[in-house]
C-alpha cells in the first residue's frame, strides 16, 4: 500500500465525510425537517410536497446517470466544486420564492448537484482510503452528520421559526462545510478500492442478482417515502413540538456509525443475509412510524434509530452483493433502479396524503417487507455461486 494511503487516510476521510454531509444530509434531507414549517406557513399542500420530493429524486437520478455516461465527472474537481456551489445556491434560493414550480426546479438542480458530489466523493473514498479498515464506512456516515445538523438547526430555531430562515441557515451550514470539502483531491490511486476481477456469473447467480435488483428497488421506494414524510407525520400527529426534530436527529445520529457496523457484520456473515436483516429492521421501524398518532415518543425515537441505522448500510451491502453476483456492471444497474424507486415513491403515495401520512408510511413499510422477501432467492443463490 502506498505511503499516501497509509498517512493521508484520515484527512481524506474527514473531507469526504463533510462533502457527503453537504450533498446528502443538507442538500437532499434538510427538506425533511423544514417541510412541517413550509406546510404550516405557506400554501404548500402535502401532495405538492410529494411533487417537490420527486423533483429532487429525479434530479439525483439524472445526475447519477450522467456520471455513468460520462465517467470523467467522477474524477473532475471542477465538477465537484460546481456541484458544491450549486448545492449551496439552491438551498438558499428556496427562501426566495413561494412558487411550487420554482421550488420544484430548485429541488431538481439540488438533486443533480447532490449526485455530482456523491459520485466524486465515493470514488475518492474507495480509491484513497484504506480498504482494510473502517474509513469508507465513516465517509458514508457523513450523510448522517448532515442530517443531524439540519435537524438541530431547525430545533434550535424553535417551533415558531420562519421557514425562510430555516432554509438560509441550512445554506450557511452547507457553505461552511463546503469550504473543507472543496479541497478533496481529484486524482485517484488504483488498488485501494478496486474490486478484484470477477468471474462470469452462472445462471443461478444471475437469477440471484435479478432478485437483488428488485429488492433494492423496493428499498429505494420504501425508504424515500419514509425519509421524506417521517418528521411531517410526527408533527401532524400533534406530538410535542420538539419530537419531530428529535426524531430526525435520531435518524442522522444512527446513520453516522451504521455503515461501519454493517461492514464489520458482513465480514462475519454474508452481505446478503445482513441486507435481509437490515430490510426487516427497516420495515419494522417504518411500521412503528405509522403509529405516530399514538404520540408515543419513545417508540418514535427507537423507530427512528432503527431506520437511520439501516438506510445507508443497505446501500453499501447491496452494492457489495451485486458486485459478487454480477461483477463490475452491477453498481450502475443497482444505482439506476434505486434512483427509479426514489422517483416513484412520492408519486405512488401522493394520492394517500390527503388523509394524513399514516397510509403512505404503511405502504412504505409493506414495500420494504416485500424487499426483504425478495432477498430469499438471493440467499439461495449465494450458497451456489
TILUM-815980 format. One record per residue (C-alpha): x, z, y; residue in three letters; residue number from 1. Coordinates in steps of 0.2 Angstrom, whole numbers. Each point is the difference from the previous one (the first is absolute). Layout:
N
<px X&pz Z&py Y&aa Ala&i NUM> .
...
This chain:
385
<px 0&pz 0&py 0&aa Unk&i 1> .
<px 7&pz -4&py 17&aa Unk&i 2> .
<px 6&pz 13&py 12&aa Unk&i 3> .
<px -14&pz -6&py 12&aa Unk&i 4> .
<px -13&pz 5&py -12&aa Unk&i 5> .
<px 8&pz 16&py -4&aa Unk&i 6> .
<px 2&pz 6&py 18&aa Unk&i 7> .
<px -13&pz -9&py 10&aa Unk&i 8> .
<px -15&pz 4&py -11&aa Unk&i 9> .
<px -7&pz 15&py 10&aa Unk&i 10> .
<px 0&pz -9&py 18&aa Unk&i 11> .
<px -8&pz -15&py -8&aa Unk&i 12> .
<px -13&pz 11&py -9&aa Unk&i 13> .
<px -4&pz 9&py 17&aa Unk&i 14> .
<px -2&pz -16&py 10&aa Unk&i 15> .
<px -10&pz -9&py -14&aa Unk&i 16> .
<px -11&pz 16&py -1&aa Unk&i 17> .
<px -4&pz -1&py 19&aa Unk&i 18> .
<px -3&pz -19&py -1&aa Unk&i 19> .
<px -13&pz 2&py -13&aa Unk&i 20> .
<px -7&pz 15&py 10&aa Unk&i 21> .
<px -3&pz -12&py 14&aa Unk&i 22> .
<px -6&pz -15&py -10&aa Unk&i 23> .
<px -12&pz 9&py -12&aa Unk&i 24> .
<px -3&pz 18&py 5&aa Unk&i 25> .
<px -3&pz -5&py 18&aa Unk&i 26> .
<px -3&pz -18&py 1&aa Unk&i 27> .
<px -12&pz -1&py -14&aa Unk&i 28> .
<px -7&pz 18&py -2&aa Unk&i 29> .
<px -1&pz 7&py 17&aa Unk&i 30> .
<px -17&pz -9&py 0&aa Unk&i 31> .
<px -6&pz 13&py -13&aa Unk&i 32> .
<px 1&pz 16&py 10&aa Unk&i 33> .
<px -5&pz -9&py 17&aa Unk&i 34> .
<px -15&pz -9&py -8&aa Unk&i 35> .
<px -12&pz 16&py 2&aa Unk&i 36> .
<px 5&pz 0&py 18&aa Unk&i 37> .
<px -4&pz -18&py 2&aa Unk&i 38> .
<px -17&pz 1&py -9&aa Unk&i 39> .
<px -5&pz 15&py 11&aa Unk&i 40> .
<px 6&pz -7&py 17&aa Unk&i 41> .
<px -2&pz -19&py -1&aa Unk&i 42> .
<px -14&pz -11&py -6&aa Unk&i 43> .
<px 10&pz -3&py -16&aa Unk&i 44> .
<px -12&pz 1&py -15&aa Unk&i 45> .
<px 6&pz 4&py -18&aa Unk&i 46> .
<px -2&pz -18&py -6&aa Unk&i 47> .
<px 10&pz -7&py 15&aa Unk&i 48> .
<px 13&pz 14&py -5&aa Unk&i 49> .
<px 1&pz -8&py -17&aa Unk&i 50> .
<px 3&pz -17&py 8&aa Unk&i 51> .
<px 15&pz 7&py 10&aa Unk&i 52> .
<px 7&pz 7&py -16&aa Unk&i 53> .
<px -2&pz -17&py -9&aa Unk&i 54> .
<px 9&pz -9&py 15&aa Unk&i 55> .
<px 15&pz 11&py -2&aa Unk&i 56> .
<px 1&pz -2&py -19&aa Unk&i 57> .
<px -2&pz -19&py 2&aa Unk&i 58> .
<px 14&pz 0&py 12&aa Unk&i 59> .
<px 11&pz 10&py -12&aa Unk&i 60> .
<px -4&pz -12&py -14&aa Unk&i 61> .
<px 4&pz -15&py 12&aa Unk&i 62> .
<px 17&pz 8&py 4&aa Unk&i 63> .
<px 4&pz 4&py -18&aa Unk&i 64> .
<px -4&pz -18&py -5&aa Unk&i 65> .
<px 11&pz -6&py 14&aa Unk&i 66> .
<px 14&pz 10&py -6&aa Unk&i 67> .
<px -2&pz -7&py -17&aa Unk&i 68> .
<px 0&pz -18&py 6&aa Unk&i 69> .
<px 14&pz 3&py 12&aa Unk&i 70> .
<px 12&pz 12&py -8&aa Unk&i 71> .
<px 12&pz 0&py 15&aa Unk&i 72> .
<px -13&pz 11&py 9&aa Unk&i 73> .
<px 5&pz 15&py -12&aa Unk&i 74> .
<px 18&pz -2&py 6&aa Unk&i 75> .
<px -3&pz -4&py 19&aa Unk&i 76> .
<px 4&pz 14&py 12&aa Unk&i 77> .
<px -9&pz -10&py 13&aa Unk&i 78> .
<px -15&pz 0&py -10&aa Unk&i 79> .
<px 1&pz 19&py -3&aa Unk&i 80> .
<px 2&pz 3&py 19&aa Unk&i 81> .
<px -14&pz -12&py 5&aa Unk&i 82> .
<px -11&pz 9&py -13&aa Unk&i 83> .
<px 4&pz 17&py 7&aa Unk&i 84> .
<px -4&pz -6&py 18&aa Unk&i 85> .
<px -16&pz -8&py -5&aa Unk&i 86> .
<px -5&pz 16&py -9&aa Unk&i 87> .
<px 3&pz 11&py 15&aa Unk&i 88> .
<px -9&pz -12&py 11&aa Unk&i 89> .
<px -15&pz -2&py -10&aa Unk&i 90> .
<px -3&pz 18&py -3&aa Unk&i 91> .
<px 1&pz 3&py 19&aa Unk&i 92> .
<px -11&pz -15&py 4&aa Unk&i 93> .
<px -14&pz 8&py -11&aa Unk&i 94> .
<px -3&pz 12&py 15&aa Unk&i 95> .
<px -2&pz -15&py 12&aa Unk&i 96> .
<px -17&pz -7&py -6&aa Unk&i 97> .
<px -16&pz 5&py -8&aa Unk&i 98> .
<px -3&pz -18&py -7&aa Unk&i 99> .
<px -2&pz 0&py -19&aa Unk&i 100> .
<px 7&pz -18&py 0&aa Unk&i 101> .
<px 15&pz 5&py 10&aa Unk&i 102> .
<px 3&pz 15&py -11&aa Unk&i 103> .
<px -2&pz -11&py -16&aa Unk&i 104> .
<px 14&pz -12&py 7&aa Unk&i 105> .
<px 11&pz 15&py 4&aa Unk&i 106> .
<px -2&pz 8&py -17&aa Unk&i 107> .
<px 4&pz -17&py -8&aa Unk&i 108> .
<px 16&pz -2&py 10&aa Unk&i 109> .
<px 4&pz 18&py -4&aa Unk&i 110> .
<px -2&pz -4&py -19&aa Unk&i 111> .
<px 12&pz -15&py 1&aa Unk&i 112> .
<px 13&pz 11&py 9&aa Unk&i 113> .
<px -2&pz 14&py -13&aa Unk&i 114> .
<px 3&pz -13&py -14&aa Unk&i 115> .
<px 16&pz -6&py 10&aa Unk&i 116> .
<px 7&pz 17&py 1&aa Unk&i 117> .
<px -5&pz 5&py -18&aa Unk&i 118> .
<px 8&pz -15&py -9&aa Unk&i 119> .
<px 16&pz 2&py 10&aa Unk&i 120> .
<px 1&pz 19&py -2&aa Unk&i 121> .
<px -3&pz 0&py -19&aa Unk&i 122> .
<px 13&pz -14&py -2&aa Unk&i 123> .
<px 13&pz 10&py 9&aa Unk&i 124> .
<px -5&pz 16&py -10&aa Unk&i 125> .
<px 2&pz -9&py -17&aa Unk&i 126> .
<px 16&pz -9&py 5&aa Unk&i 127> .
<px 9&pz 14&py 10&aa Unk&i 128> .
<px -6&pz 16&py -7&aa Unk&i 129> .
<px 7&pz 7&py -16&aa Unk&i 130> .
<px -11&pz -5&py -15&aa Unk&i 131> .
<px 4&pz 15&py -11&aa Unk&i 132> .
<px -6&pz 13&py 12&aa Unk&i 133> .
<px -16&pz 4&py 10&aa Unk&i 134> .
<px 4&pz -9&py 16&aa Unk&i 135> .
<px -12&pz -15&py -2&aa Unk&i 136> .
<px -14&pz 13&py -4&aa Unk&i 137> .
<px 4&pz 9&py 16&aa Unk&i 138> .
<px -1&pz -17&py 10&aa Unk&i 139> .
<px -18&pz -3&py -6&aa Unk&i 140> .
<px -4&pz 18&py 5&aa Unk&i 141> .
<px 2&pz -6&py 18&aa Unk&i 142> .
<px -18&pz -6&py -2&aa Unk&i 143> .
<px -6&pz 18&py -2&aa Unk&i 144> .
<px 11&pz 6&py 14&aa Unk&i 145> .
<px -9&pz -13&py 12&aa Unk&i 146> .
<px -17&pz 6&py -7&aa Unk&i 147> .
<px 4&pz 18&py 4&aa Unk&i 148> .
<px 6&pz -4&py 18&aa Unk&i 149> .
<px -16&pz -10&py 3&aa Unk&i 150> .
<px -11&pz 14&py -6&aa Unk&i 151> .
<px 9&pz 14&py 9&aa Unk&i 152> .
<px 0&pz -9&py 16&aa Unk&i 153> .
<px -19&pz -2&py -1&aa Unk&i 154> .
<px -2&pz 18&py -5&aa Unk&i 155> .
<px 11&pz 6&py 14&aa Unk&i 156> .
<px -10&pz -10&py 13&aa Unk&i 157> .
<px -16&pz 9&py -5&aa Unk&i 158> .
<px -17&pz -4&py -6&aa Unk&i 159> .
<px -5&pz -6&py 17&aa Unk&i 160> .
<px 15&pz -12&py 2&aa Unk&i 161> .
<px -3&pz -17&py 8&aa Unk&i 162> .
<px 2&pz -13&py -13&aa Unk&i 163> .
<px 11&pz -11&py 12&aa Unk&i 164> .
<px 12&pz 15&py 2&aa Unk&i 165> .
<px 1&pz 1&py -19&aa Unk&i 166> .
<px 5&pz -18&py -1&aa Unk&i 167> .
<px 13&pz 1&py 14&aa Unk&i 168> .
<px 8&pz 16&py -8&aa Unk&i 169> .
<px 1&pz -10&py -17&aa Unk&i 170> .
<px 9&pz -14&py 9&aa Unk&i 171> .
<px 12&pz 12&py 9&aa Unk&i 172> .
<px 4&pz 8&py -17&aa Unk&i 173> .
<px 3&pz -18&py -8&aa Unk&i 174> .
<px 11&pz -5&py 15&aa Unk&i 175> .
<px 11&pz 16&py -2&aa Unk&i 176> .
<px 2&pz -2&py -19&aa Unk&i 177> .
<px 3&pz -19&py 2&aa Unk&i 178> .
<px 15&pz 3&py 10&aa Unk&i 179> .
<px 9&pz 7&py -15&aa Unk&i 180> .
<px -8&pz -13&py -12&aa Unk&i 181> .
<px 7&pz -13&py 12&aa Unk&i 182> .
<px 17&pz 2&py -7&aa Unk&i 183> .
<px -4&pz -3&py -18&aa Unk&i 184> .
<px 14&pz -12&py -7&aa Unk&i 185> .
<px -5&pz -18&py -5&aa Unk&i 186> .
<px 13&pz -4&py -12&aa Unk&i 187> .
<px -2&pz 4&py -18&aa Unk&i 188> .
<px 10&pz 5&py -15&aa Unk&i 189> .
<px -3&pz -7&py -17&aa Unk&i 190> .
<px -1&pz 11&py -15&aa Unk&i 191> .
<px -7&pz 16&py 7&aa Unk&i 192> .
<px -18&pz -4&py -1&aa Unk&i 193> .
<px -1&pz -16&py -10&aa Unk&i 194> .
<px -9&pz -1&py -15&aa Unk&i 195> .
<px 9&pz -3&py -16&aa Unk&i 196> .
<px -3&pz -17&py -8&aa Unk&i 197> .
<px -16&pz -1&py -9&aa Unk&i 198> .
<px -4&pz -9&py -16&aa Unk&i 199> .
<px -15&pz -12&py -1&aa Unk&i 200> .
<px -15&pz 11&py -4&aa Unk&i 201> .
<px -10&pz -3&py -16&aa Unk&i 202> .
<px -18&pz -2&py -1&aa Unk&i 203> .
<px -5&pz 18&py -2&aa Unk&i 204> .
<px 10&pz 5&py 16&aa Unk&i 205> .
<px -8&pz -14&py 9&aa Unk&i 206> .
<px -17&pz 7&py -4&aa Unk&i 207> .
<px 6&pz 17&py 5&aa Unk&i 208> .
<px 6&pz -7&py 17&aa Unk&i 209> .
<px -17&pz -8&py 2&aa Unk&i 210> .
<px -9&pz 17&py -2&aa Unk&i 211> .
<px 13&pz 8&py 11&aa Unk&i 212> .
<px -4&pz -12&py 13&aa Unk&i 213> .
<px -19&pz 4&py -1&aa Unk&i 214> .
<px 4&pz 18&py 1&aa Unk&i 215> .
<px 11&pz -2&py 15&aa Unk&i 216> .
<px -14&pz -10&py 9&aa Unk&i 217> .
<px -12&pz 15&py -4&aa Unk&i 218> .
<px 13&pz 12&py 8&aa Unk&i 219> .
<px 1&pz -11&py 15&aa Unk&i 220> .
<px -19&pz -1&py 3&aa Unk&i 221> .
<px -3&pz 18&py -5&aa Unk&i 222> .
<px 14&pz 9&py 9&aa Unk&i 223> .
<px -3&pz -10&py 17&aa Unk&i 224> .
<px -18&pz 5&py 1&aa Unk&i 225> .
<px 5&pz 18&py -2&aa Unk&i 226> .
<px 14&pz -1&py 12&aa Unk&i 227> .
<px -10&pz -8&py 13&aa Unk&i 228> .
<px -16&pz 11&py 0&aa Unk&i 229> .
<px 6&pz 17&py -7&aa Unk&i 230> .
<px 2&pz 9&py 16&aa Unk&i 231> .
<px -16&pz -8&py 8&aa Unk&i 232> .
<px -9&pz 6&py -16&aa Unk&i 233> .
<px 6&pz 18&py 3&aa Unk&i 234> .
<px -4&pz -1&py 18&aa Unk&i 235> .
<px -18&pz -7&py -3&aa Unk&i 236> .
<px -4&pz 14&py -12&aa Unk&i 237> .
<px 0&pz 12&py 15&aa Unk&i 238> .
<px 15&pz 10&py -7&aa Unk&i 239> .
<px 12&pz 10&py 11&aa Unk&i 240> .
<px 7&pz -11&py 14&aa Unk&i 241> .
<px 18&pz 3&py -7&aa Unk&i 242> .
<px -4&pz -5&py -18&aa Unk&i 243> .
<px 1&pz -19&py 2&aa Unk&i 244> .
<px 17&pz 0&py 8&aa Unk&i 245> .
<px 6&pz 14&py -12&aa Unk&i 246> .
<px -6&pz -11&py -15&aa Unk&i 247> .
<px 10&pz -15&py 7&aa Unk&i 248> .
<px 15&pz 11&py 2&aa Unk&i 249> .
<px -1&pz 6&py -18&aa Unk&i 250> .
<px -1&pz -18&py -5&aa Unk&i 251> .
<px 16&pz -5&py 9&aa Unk&i 252> .
<px 9&pz 16&py -5&aa Unk&i 253> .
<px -3&pz -4&py -18&aa Unk&i 254> .
<px 6&pz -18&py 2&aa Unk&i 255> .
<px 17&pz 5&py 6&aa Unk&i 256> .
<px 7&pz 7&py -17&aa Unk&i 257> .
<px -11&pz -9&py -11&aa Unk&i 258> .
<px 10&pz -15&py -4&aa Unk&i 259> .
<px 15&pz 11&py -5&aa Unk&i 260> .
<px -11&pz 10&py -11&aa Unk&i 261> .
<px -8&pz -16&py -9&aa Unk&i 262> .
<px 17&pz -8&py -1&aa Unk&i 263> .
<px 7&pz 15&py -9&aa Unk&i 264> .
<px -15&pz 1&py -12&aa Unk&i 265> .
<px 1&pz -18&py -4&aa Unk&i 266> .
<px 18&pz 2&py -6&aa Unk&i 267> .
<px -7&pz 13&py -13&aa Unk&i 268> .
<px -16&pz -9&py -4&aa Unk&i 269> .
<px -5&pz -19&py 2&aa Unk&i 270> .
<px -4&pz -7&py 17&aa Unk&i 271> .
<px -17&pz -6&py -7&aa Unk&i 272> .
<px -5&pz 17&py -7&aa Unk&i 273> .
<px 4&pz 8&py 17&aa Unk&i 274> .
<px -9&pz -14&py 9&aa Unk&i 275> .
<px -15&pz 4&py -11&aa Unk&i 276> .
<px 1&pz 18&py 4&aa Unk&i 277> .
<px 2&pz -3&py 19&aa Unk&i 278> .
<px -16&pz -11&py 0&aa Unk&i 279> .
<px -10&pz 13&py -9&aa Unk&i 280> .
<px 6&pz 14&py 12&aa Unk&i 281> .
<px -4&pz -12&py 15&aa Unk&i 282> .
<px -17&pz -4&py -7&aa Unk&i 283> .
<px -4&pz 19&py -2&aa Unk&i 284> .
<px 7&pz 3&py 18&aa Unk&i 285> .
<px -12&pz -13&py 8&aa Unk&i 286> .
<px -15&pz 7&py -10&aa Unk&i 287> .
<px 4&pz 17&py 7&aa Unk&i 288> .
<px -1&pz -9&py 18&aa Unk&i 289> .
<px -17&pz -6&py -4&aa Unk&i 290> .
<px -6&pz 18&py 0&aa Unk&i 291> .
<px 5&pz 1&py 19&aa Unk&i 292> .
<px -18&pz 5&py 4&aa Unk&i 293> .
<px 3&pz 17&py -9&aa Unk&i 294> .
<px 13&pz 5&py 14&aa Unk&i 295> .
<px 11&pz 8&py -13&aa Unk&i 296> .
<px 17&pz -1&py 9&aa Unk&i 297> .
<px 10&pz 6&py -14&aa Unk&i 298> .
<px -6&pz -14&py -12&aa Unk&i 299> .
<px 3&pz -13&py 14&aa Unk&i 300> .
<px 17&pz 6&py 3&aa Unk&i 301> .
<px 5&pz 0&py -19&aa Unk&i 302> .
<px -8&pz -18&py -1&aa Unk&i 303> .
<px 10&pz -6&py 14&aa Unk&i 304> .
<px 16&pz 7&py -7&aa Unk&i 305> .
<px -4&pz -9&py -17&aa Unk&i 306> .
<px -4&pz -16&py 9&aa Unk&i 307> .
<px 16&pz 0&py 11&aa Unk&i 308> .
<px 10&pz 5&py -15&aa Unk&i 309> .
<px -5&pz -16&py -9&aa Unk&i 310> .
<px -3&pz -14&py 13&aa Unk&i 311> .
<px 18&pz -6&py 2&aa Unk&i 312> .
<px 6&pz 6&py -17&aa Unk&i 313> .
<px -12&pz -12&py -8&aa Unk&i 314> .
<px 8&pz -15&py 10&aa Unk&i 315> .
<px 17&pz 5&py -6&aa Unk&i 316> .
<px -5&pz 2&py -18&aa Unk&i 317> .
<px -10&pz -16&py -1&aa Unk&i 318> .
<px 14&pz -11&py 7&aa Unk&i 319> .
<px 12&pz 8&py -13&aa Unk&i 320> .
<px -12&pz -3&py -14&aa Unk&i 321> .
<px -3&pz -18&py 6&aa Unk&i 322> .
<px 18&pz -4&py 0&aa Unk&i 323> .
<px 2&pz 6&py -18&aa Unk&i 324> .
<px -15&pz -10&py -6&aa Unk&i 325> .
<px 2&pz -16&py 10&aa Unk&i 326> .
<px 17&pz 0&py 8&aa Unk&i 327> .
<px 5&pz -4&py 18&aa Unk&i 328> .
<px -16&pz -10&py 4&aa Unk&i 329> .
<px -11&pz 16&py -2&aa Unk&i 330> .
<px 3&pz 8&py 17&aa Unk&i 331> .
<px -7&pz -15&py 10&aa Unk&i 332> .
<px -15&pz -2&py -12&aa Unk&i 333> .
<px -4&pz 19&py 1&aa Unk&i 334> .
<px 2&pz 1&py 18&aa Unk&i 335> .
<px -12&pz -14&py 3&aa Unk&i 336> .
<px -14&pz 8&py -11&aa Unk&i 337> .
<px 3&pz 17&py 8&aa Unk&i 338> .
<px -2&pz -8&py 17&aa Unk&i 339> .
<px -15&pz -9&py -5&aa Unk&i 340> .
<px -8&pz 16&py -6&aa Unk&i 341> .
<px 4&pz 8&py 16&aa Unk&i 342> .
<px -9&pz -14&py 10&aa Unk&i 343> .
<px -15&pz 0&py -11&aa Unk&i 344> .
<px -2&pz 19&py -1&aa Unk&i 345> .
<px -8&pz 3&py 17&aa Unk&i 346> .
<px -11&pz -16&py -1&aa Unk&i 347> .
<px -7&pz 6&py -17&aa Unk&i 348> .
<px -5&pz 17&py 7&aa Unk&i 349> .
<px -5&pz -5&py 17&aa Unk&i 350> .
<px -19&pz -2&py -5&aa Unk&i 351> .
<px 0&pz 18&py -6&aa Unk&i 352> .
<px 7&pz 8&py 16&aa Unk&i 353> .
<px -17&pz 1&py 8&aa Unk&i 354> .
<px -4&pz 14&py -11&aa Unk&i 355> .
<px 16&pz 10&py 2&aa Unk&i 356> .
<px 16&pz -1&py -8&aa Unk&i 357> .
<px -4&pz 8&py -17&aa Unk&i 358> .
<px -6&pz -16&py -8&aa Unk&i 359> .
<px 16&pz -9&py 5&aa Unk&i 360> .
<px 11&pz 13&py -6&aa Unk&i 361> .
<px -9&pz 1&py -17&aa Unk&i 362> .
<px 2&pz -19&py -2&aa Unk&i 363> .
<px 19&pz 3&py 4&aa Unk&i 364> .
<px 1&pz 14&py -13&aa Unk&i 365> .
<px -9&pz -11&py -13&aa Unk&i 366> .
<px 12&pz -15&py 3&aa Unk&i 367> .
<px 15&pz 11&py -2&aa Unk&i 368> .
<px -7&pz 7&py -16&aa Unk&i 369> .
<px -2&pz -18&py -6&aa Unk&i 370> .
<px 18&pz -3&py 5&aa Unk&i 371> .
<px 6&pz 14&py -11&aa Unk&i 372> .
<px -10&pz -8&py -15&aa Unk&i 373> .
<px 8&pz -16&py 3&aa Unk&i 374> .
<px 17&pz 8&py -3&aa Unk&i 375> .
<px -5&pz 4&py -19&aa Unk&i 376> .
<px 5&pz -18&py -5&aa Unk&i 377> .
<px 16&pz 1&py 10&aa Unk&i 378> .
<px 5&pz 16&py -9&aa Unk&i 379> .
<px -3&pz -10&py -17&aa Unk&i 380> .
<px 11&pz -14&py 7&aa Unk&i 381> .
<px 13&pz 12&py 4&aa Unk&i 382> .
<px 2&pz 6&py -18&aa Unk&i 383> .
<px 3&pz -18&py -6&aa Unk&i 384> .
<px 10&pz -8&py 14&aa Unk&i 385> .
